Amino acid sequence: MASAFVLADELLRLQEDELEIEHEVLIDTLDAEEQAATVDRAVDAVAHAPTSVQQSEVYGGLLSCIKYAASLRASACHKLVDAVLSGMQSVVDELAEDEAPSLEALERYAFLLQYLVQSLEKHRSQWGGAPTRGKPTGDGWTWPSSIPPVLATMARALRALSERVWEATAVRDTFVSRCMLRPATLLLENEAYCKVPAIKNGLFRVMCLGVKLHGQAFNVQTSILQSLQYYEHLAELMAELLETMRVEFDVERIAEDVLRDLASKTFTSLDSKSPRSYGRFLVRMAELNPRSVLKQISLLQTHLDSESYPMRNAMVEVQGLLIKELSMNEDFAPAAADVDDDDERPGSAHQKQIEMFFGKIFERFLDLTTFVRTKTIQTCMALCELPVKFAPQRLQMAALAVRALEDKGSNVRRNAIALLIKLILTHPYGLLHGGELNKSAWEERRAVVQTELEKAESVLTFPETEAPEQEDTTDRRKPRKSALDLEALAASQQSMTQEDQEKLVKLRLTVQYYTDALRFIELMEQAIPILVQLLASTFKAEVLESMEFFRVAHEYKIQGAMDGVRAMVHLVWAKDNALVMEDGSQLKGIRSRLIEVYRALYFDAYPELSRAENVARISRNMIERTFGATLAELTSLEQLLSLMQSERMISDEVIEKLWEVYAASRPIAKAQRRGAILVLSMLATADRALVADKIETLLQIGLGPLGMRDVTLATHTCVALQRVAGSAKKVKGALSDANVRYPMAHPLFARLRAAIQMPVSGEEQKAGWFSLAEHAVQAIYLLGEQPDALCTEIVRQLTLAAFDEECAEEAKAFRFAQLLFVVGHVALKQIVYLELVERELKRRKAVKDAADGAEKRASELDQVAGNAEDEIGDMIAYIKDRELLYAPQSLLGLYGPLVAQICSAPKEYADVYVQRAATLSLAKLMCISSEYCDTHLALLLHVLKSAKDPVVRANVVIGLGDVAISFGTLVDENSERLYAGLNDGNLGVKKNTLMVLTHLILNGMIKVKGQLGELAKCLEDEEPRVSDLAKLFFSELATKENAVYNNLPDIISHLSSGEHAVEEDVFVNTMRFIFTFIDKERQAENVIEKLCQRFRLTTEERQWRDIAYCLSLLPYRSERSIKKLVEGLPYYQDKLYSPEVYKRFAEILTKMRQGKSTAQAKAGDADLREFEEILAQTAAQGRDDQALEHAAHAHVARTERKRAQRAPRRKVAAS
């Protein structure tokens, strides 16, 4: 027999690595056969007699096998594990049946088992792969496959053995805590094991039995808290363990103790790992056992103010779960809006708790951390799903969500939009009248019920007596009111029947219901303008959420939702890339989502309608999209419908219905017929056959009698005819013309000519004629085989009409304007046509050369073809430059001098239409010939400066943009005159100037010569369209290499000083935007150096403040950036006495510290503190110097005043 065995001593020796083994076998020195024999001897001994473990040879052999387990084969380890488990089970069974074997055998087996778990777990990588949910595959043994039997044996021992087995409690505690619970805790540390149900349940069972039957609550509680602190994967698992204890083993106190311990902990902002783990534990506890959390919530709420945001996150979510628990309680009943709380009412305590929790959650909408604000909104979304609606809190929720739409965090804004959507989808105002939220309808309903309520209340007449004045200060603060005669009130109420009283209460509740609904609707409408802006966000996720909001709001009939639906159509130009979010979910492309939203709103069939009714509804929806739409909206809608048509999303029946509306013989609204042809022309951009097969219809309707009476309809018809030519984009370098062309004898050209020459009367028709003529000429040049011949005849006919002596003076002026307009537009289209002629000539030449030169070598053929193409190009260029306007027989040449004469004499040719048409024609003619352009550019610039008509100025700006495309050098030399339009008082001129400059600069047609400051001013323009265009310009300019960086000094100088300087707040906002594009470290370093040097060249305090502010906007991520700022100290040290300048440098120091990592912060903090002290000392010295200087000036001033006062006295004395 072995010497006396003391479990505690053996465990201590093992822990200190001082375990001595009698009869130790050095298994790691044996070969495989000898190792197997050693294991077999020990296993056979135990199998034959479990109590033989008390023999030193057997026990020593087992310990040796466990100690050197890493040297054993898998089969040997498997035998060893089975032997220890079977031996222990036998001893446990005998002890349970009071057969009273030696307790020492049990303790030896317990020691062997815990030692075995430690050893195999230490070398687990050697014994097979990760644990699996089923049986291990193959013939090889793995350690994870034996863990469930090990845990089952432990649980069996804990369940079977009672405390009477041990003579002393300390011995039992050692056995349970060290040999049972500690191995279980060790296994819990492996995250992979916790994912296997058999292992997880076994671990739970061991720990629960230790607490329930063997008084190990304190040990388990300590283990849980340590696990939460060091192992993140155990957060939810520990909550599940505590719930298993409560449900299956009726042990609840330990959960409350853990919660109390957790409540007493404090966390700093530097703690990262443990707060996340504790927070996840709390959330899981609130899900599984909210009652225990509720009991400790008063203590736990201290974490709402924790420095660590994960704890604040968790507490927000916990309180949301507690609200859910309380609201699902059978005793809970929401208080009515007009009923005071009564402590005796069932559920009133729960109601107060819920209101308190809501208040705490709503406070977190103002949390400093974006993550907490986001979690708060997500918690509110979860609360919206509850059966109880919490109407008062929902209104608060909606108001806070609307405010959160302007949060600086994109994720907060996105979730705020999602919350608004959830509030609409789950709103509690659909019980009486369905779910629609149309404000006008609800106001009418409230007005009706309010009238009924007033009638019902008028029956009650309350005699009033004047209330005596109260001296109490509390009553004095209240408004004075008449006191009711309570006896008269009681008598009046008794006179009412029970039915009348119930009706009165119902009416009051209904009015409150309608009032709440209207408040909710108003909040949704307040969100709409902000959400329209968010549609243009650079963050894709919030754009998609905004689109979903407008889809839902439109379905619920919320007024103003149409603004968003119209605005989102511009998203059709967005890049359609998918986006993977942080949670792994994939967002659709914006354009794809836009098509889905529009399909859902306007194109999906209603199941309750017939096929014909759905076709009519979809057609009507498409037409209505054009009503009141701007040109930009129509352009985007065209792109959207074109995409949908290319994907065959619009049925042929709908298209046929649109043609029916367009060609309807019965009188219909003009807008409907116009809308139908507009939509058809949009669809035809993807499929020209839509209109190519209906040319006859277009001529009969749009260019027939109806079109003659409706200029707008005729214009849209001309646009549709242009689609007949096809919209295939020309491949760069291709010589073929893909457009479909018709002989000039085709009837459509006669109709187009008639449309241009149609008589017009009235201002509306006159204004619309110019657009008609533009599109008609465009159609002629797109579709005709010889368009120039027809247009020549049209110009001649218009000339005869304009100089008709019998025509009235007013009509003659308009005809003259018509002539000038057509001349200019024909000239512009003739250039495009000549380019097509050039391509066709080159194509024919290439075909001919290919046929004639089959015998020539390829190199010779290429040379000949290249020379021929150059000759053709030179010929066409000569025609454009010298013949179109200067040839003796040129028709356009007759009008060049005339147009210039009219533009140079606005007083003589004062008619507004004449001046506008002449200016446009001048710009278009200048696009033809460089000589004509050079001669008349000064005139066009003079018109831009002196014209009083803003339309003329706006047209000149656009014209200059076109001229710059043809002759960029000439415009570039006079570009400063073009920038003047940015200061024009007319919005249209300013917007056009900005658009043209954006186009010319970004495409490299004109160079920036220090005028970017004027463009930067537009960033803070009062008109959103101008400021948005300016932001777009700088965003695109920033993609050009160093473009913003190179011009930054000029921008700062332009805006900070001189005649162009802006207000300081405007400068601040402008620079804040522009400096977002200075994101490269090297750029930032150079800007810091240049700005520091700029201090020495300035004398005004305003400029110092501006420079200091610019310095504070830069990132200080590198040591070089900080070094540049420190080295620049001599340039700005004498300016630090200014409070605003010093404040900016203090902000820079804060940014430096925040931008450093923890290691860098410790290393460089001393240097920063030294720099901070130097700044503070220099600033203080500067303030003292300034004070001394002011005192000196004051002393000099006083001396001068005294001297001046004494001078008259001397003169008097002398006299």
Secondary structure, 3 states (H helix, E strand, C coil): CCCCCCHHHHHHHHHCCCCCCCCCCCHHHCCHHHHHHHHHHHHHHHHHCHHHHHCHHHHHHHHHHHHCHHHCCHHHHHHHHHHHHHHHHHHHHHHHCCCCCCHHHHHHHHHHHHHHHHHHHHCHHHCCCCCCCCCCCCCCCCHHHHHHHHHHHHHHHHHHCCHHHCCCHHHHHHHHHHHHHHHHHHHHCCHHHHCCHHHHHHHHHHHHHHHHHHCCHHHHHHHHHHHHHHCHHHHHHHHHHHHHHHHHHCCCHHHHHHHHHHHCCCCCCCCCHHHHHHHHHHHHHHHHCHHHHHHCHHHHHHHHHCCCHHHHHHHHHHHHHHHHHHHCCCCCCCCCCCCCCCCCCCCHHHHHHHHHHHHHHHHHHHCCCHHHHHHHHHHHHHHHCCCCCCHHHHHHHHHHHHHHCCCCCHHHHHHHHHHHHHHHHCCCCCCCCCCCCCHHHHHHHHHHHHHHHHHHHHCCCCCEECCCCCCCHHHHHCCCCCEECHHHHHHHHHHCCHHHHHHHHHHHHHHHHHHHHHHHHHHHHHHHHHHHHHCCCCCHHHHHHHHHHHHHHHHCCCCCHHHHHHHHHHHHHCCCCCEECCCCCEECCHHHHHHHHHHHHHHCCCCCCCHHHHHHHHHHHHHHCCCCCCHHHHHHHHHHHHHHHHCCCCCHHHHHHHHHHHCCCCCCCHHHHHHHHHHHHHHHCCCCHHHHCCHHHHHHHCCCHHHHHCHHHHHHHHHHHHHHCCCCCCCCCCCCCCCCCECCCCHHHHHHHHHHCCCCCCHHHHHHHHHHHHHHHHHHHHHECCHHHHHHHHHHHHHHHHCCCCCCHHHHHHHHHHHHHHHHHHHHHHHHHHHHHHHHHHHHHHHHHHHHCCCCCHHHHHHHHHHHHHHHHHHHHHHHHHHCCCCCCCHHHHHHHHHHHHHHCCCCCCCHHHHHHHHHHHHHHHCCCHHHHHHHHHHHHHHHHHCCCHHHHHHHHHHHHHHHHHCHHHHHHCHHHHHHHHHCCCHHHHHHHHHHHHHHHHCCCCCCCCCHHHHHHHHHCCCHHHHHHHHHHHHHHCCCCCHHHHHHHHHHHHHHCCCCCCCHHHHHHHHHHHHHHCCCHHHHHHHHHHHHHHHCCCCCHHHHHHHHHHHHHCCCCCHHHHHHHHHCHHHHHHHCCCHHHHHHHHHHHHHHHHHCCHHHHHHHHHHHHHHHHHHHHHHHHHHHHHHHHHHHHHHHHHHHHHHHHHHHHHHHHHC
